[in-house]
């Protein structure tokens, strides 16, 4: 069977959670239902349910199996029952829901694990956060280049921060890293983020602190930026990098703005990083 053109019926899935005795089984799914309720949540590491059992993470799954059959569960159950009657056996132990899992064609690997060797987005997002946090330490090395009287790279404004961070991200990420990705989103010249990584759904907004009085300005701009960047269709994580944050009156108050936001139906994570 060509998994690129799968039949619509009949699909079955069994899941066994670590520490649980019994299997959770769902039968006779259409391929559309299977993909929406099991395959996509599994690949994106989202919660999903199988026969009422909540699977919170792939790590909690001891075993999972997906098969396809030409007939529904009732067909295999009736065949089994007839065989048991002919043998004079009253079989009350066999879980009929599991029969299509043993009779069908196994597509577990093709649907859930093929291509799993690719890097998942989450570790890359964590790495981006770490690079942002360590940016001042990296900048200090280039700020004093006494060897052979090389010119120092000094960070004096947010554009210097953007350029330095952009260079670092390009060194670490295999994904395309772009600057100013949003002029087409809101139709205004000012509607642009500093750095975008579309494949990961990440926008990075850089703020440079010049003094304690910037505290109020950053709070005001934060609210405006959320509404603006929520319009980016790829947005999953907005990284709000505040450079030279030690000069703020209360930097931790801004850090507490790290949360999950939902604006205009768009749900995304906000990571406020003090550097």
Secondary structure, 3 states (H helix, E strand, C coil): CCHHHCCCCCEEEEEEECCCCCCEEEEEECHHHHHHHHHHHHHCCCCEEECCEEECCHHHEEEEEEEECCCCHHHHHHHHHHHHHHCCCCCCCCCHHHHHHHHCEECHHHHHHCCCCCCCHHHHHHHHHHHHHCHHHHHHHHHCCCHHHCCCCCCCCHHHHHHHHHHHHHHHCCCCCEECCCHHHHCCCCCCCCEEEHHHCEEEEEEECCCCCHHHHHHHHHHHHHHHHCCCCCCCEEEEEEECHHHCCCHHHHHCCCEEEEECCEEEEEEEEEC
